Amino acid sequence: MRRLHTAALALSAAIAFFVGGWAFFAPRSFFDSFPGVLGRWVATDGPFNEHLVRDVGAFYLALGVASVAGLVWRSPVVFRILGLAWTMFGVLHLWYHVTHLDHLQADAAVGTVVSLSISLALGVVLLIPSRADVADPTDATGTTSRAGGVGSATSDRTTTKGETR
């Protein structure tokens, strides 16, 4: 599963840098041409706004940088946090486009929904714990905590038999 998490995060980072770089560094081209060979999805949804397009690019680039950091500092907690971010973005982004398909031709509408669903699925994959994650008693920092110490993550976690978890 960790390989799947790594692959999902790497693909998410690639998407983020592709979309974000294009939107931020060439906002007019992004607006007029995105996603390229699959059609023109952005220009059909209202007038050009450079500020908004660059903000979208900056947001994607920020998610891309966070995703690369997650690839460097791989841990179950990092995967979950990035999964939450990508999933929240994916749900809201997909919701907007599903409710605004009327300006697109059928092939573009299908392409939009499929591509955004894939992006959302990558975020969801990051939320699924691996068997090793479930079996590994770690605290919220992703590190194994010392049992019972004052202020430790396990000091207030006891089983019904009084044993510290």
C-alpha positions as CSV (number, residue, x, y, z in Angstrom):
1,M,0.0,0.0,0.0
2,R,2.9,2.4,0.7
3,R,3.9,2.0,-2.9
4,L,0.4,2.9,-4.0
5,H,0.5,5.9,-1.6
6,T,3.8,7.0,-3.1
7,A,2.5,6.6,-6.6
8,A,-0.7,8.5,-5.9
9,L,1.2,11.3,-4.3
10,A,3.8,11.5,-7.1
11,L,1.0,11.6,-9.7
12,S,-0.8,14.3,-7.7
13,A,2.4,16.3,-7.6
14,A,2.9,15.9,-11.4
15,I,-0.7,17.1,-12.0
16,A,-0.2,20.0,-9.6
17,F,3.0,21.2,-11.3
18,F,1.5,20.8,-14.8
19,V,-1.7,22.7,-14.1
20,G,-0.1,25.1,-11.6
21,G,2.9,26.0,-13.7
22,W,0.8,26.5,-16.8
23,A,-1.9,28.6,-14.9
24,F,0.6,30.7,-13.0
25,F,3.3,31.4,-15.6
26,A,1.1,31.5,-18.7
27,P,-2.4,32.5,-17.4
28,R,-3.8,33.6,-20.8
29,S,-2.6,30.5,-22.5
30,F,-4.0,28.4,-19.7
31,F,-7.4,30.1,-19.9
32,D,-7.6,29.9,-23.7
33,S,-6.3,26.3,-24.1
34,F,-6.6,24.2,-21.0
35,P,-6.4,21.2,-21.0
36,G,-4.9,21.2,-24.5
37,V,-5.5,18.2,-26.6
38,L,-8.7,17.4,-24.8
39,G,-10.4,20.7,-25.6
40,R,-10.9,24.1,-24.1
41,W,-12.6,23.8,-20.7
42,V,-11.8,27.1,-18.9
43,A,-12.5,29.7,-21.6
44,T,-16.1,28.5,-22.0
45,D,-16.9,29.2,-18.3
46,G,-16.7,33.0,-18.2
47,P,-14.4,35.9,-19.0
48,F,-10.6,35.9,-18.5
49,N,-9.4,37.0,-15.1
50,E,-5.6,37.0,-14.8
51,H,-5.7,37.4,-11.0
52,L,-8.0,34.4,-10.6
53,V,-6.1,32.2,-13.0
54,R,-2.7,33.0,-11.3
55,D,-4.3,32.3,-7.9
56,V,-5.4,28.9,-9.2
57,G,-1.9,28.3,-10.5
58,A,-0.3,29.3,-7.1
59,F,-2.7,27.0,-5.3
60,Y,-1.8,24.1,-7.4
61,L,1.9,24.8,-7.1
62,A,1.6,25.0,-3.3
63,L,-0.2,21.6,-3.3
64,G,2.6,20.3,-5.6
65,V,5.3,21.5,-3.3
66,A,3.5,20.0,-0.3
67,S,3.2,16.7,-2.2
68,V,6.9,16.6,-3.0
69,A,7.7,17.3,0.6
70,G,5.4,14.3,1.4
71,L,7.4,12.2,-1.0
72,V,10.6,13.2,0.8
73,W,9.2,12.8,4.4
74,R,7.0,9.8,3.8
75,S,5.0,8.7,6.8
76,P,1.4,7.6,7.4
77,V,0.6,10.9,8.9
78,V,2.0,12.9,6.0
79,F,0.0,10.7,3.6
80,R,-3.2,11.3,5.5
81,I,-2.7,15.1,5.8
82,L,-2.0,15.4,2.1
83,G,-4.9,13.0,1.4
84,L,-7.2,15.3,3.3
85,A,-6.0,18.3,1.4
86,W,-6.2,16.7,-2.0
87,T,-9.6,15.0,-1.2
88,M,-11.2,18.2,0.0
89,F,-10.0,20.1,-3.1
90,G,-11.0,17.2,-5.3
91,V,-14.6,17.0,-3.9
92,L,-15.2,20.8,-4.2
93,H,-13.6,21.1,-7.6
94,L,-15.5,18.1,-9.0
95,W,-18.8,19.4,-7.4
96,Y,-18.4,22.7,-9.1
97,H,-17.7,21.2,-12.5
98,V,-20.5,18.6,-12.3
99,T,-23.0,21.3,-11.5
100,H,-21.7,23.5,-14.4
101,L,-21.4,21.2,-17.4
102,D,-24.0,23.1,-19.6
103,H,-21.4,25.2,-21.4
104,L,-19.4,22.2,-22.5
105,Q,-19.8,19.8,-25.4
106,A,-20.5,16.2,-24.4
107,D,-16.9,15.0,-24.9
108,A,-15.5,17.9,-22.9
109,A,-18.0,17.3,-20.1
110,V,-17.0,13.6,-19.9
111,G,-13.3,14.5,-20.0
112,T,-13.8,17.0,-17.2
113,V,-15.7,14.7,-14.9
114,V,-13.3,11.7,-15.6
115,S,-10.1,13.7,-15.1
116,L,-11.4,15.4,-11.9
117,S,-12.7,12.1,-10.6
118,I,-9.2,10.5,-11.1
119,S,-7.6,13.4,-9.2
120,L,-10.1,13.0,-6.4
121,A,-9.5,9.2,-6.3
122,L,-5.7,9.9,-5.9
123,G,-6.5,12.0,-2.8
124,V,-8.8,9.3,-1.4
125,V,-6.0,6.6,-1.9
126,L,-3.8,8.7,0.4
127,L,-6.4,8.4,3.2
128,I,-6.5,4.6,3.2
129,P,-4.2,3.2,5.8
130,S,-1.9,0.3,4.9
131,R,-1.9,-2.8,7.0
132,A,1.4,-1.8,8.4
133,D,0.0,1.6,9.4
134,V,-2.9,-0.1,11.2
135,A,-0.5,-2.5,13.0
136,D,2.0,0.2,13.9
137,P,1.3,2.0,17.2
138,T,2.4,5.6,16.4
139,D,1.2,8.9,17.7
140,A,0.0,11.9,15.7
141,T,3.6,12.8,14.8
142,G,4.2,9.5,13.0
143,T,6.8,8.5,15.5
144,T,6.6,5.6,18.0
145,S,5.8,7.1,21.4
146,R,7.2,6.1,24.8
147,A,4.5,4.5,26.9
148,G,3.4,6.1,30.0
149,G,5.6,9.2,30.2
150,V,4.2,12.5,31.3
151,G,3.1,14.4,28.2
152,S,3.6,11.4,26.0
153,A,1.0,10.5,23.4
154,T,0.1,7.3,25.3
155,S,0.1,8.6,28.9
156,D,-3.7,8.9,28.9
157,R,-4.5,5.9,26.7
158,T,-5.1,2.8,28.7
159,T,-6.9,-0.4,28.0
160,T,-9.8,-1.8,30.0
161,K,-7.2,-3.9,31.9
162,G,-5.3,-0.8,32.9
163,E,-2.4,-1.4,30.5
164,T,-1.0,1.5,28.5
165,R,-1.4,1.2,24.8
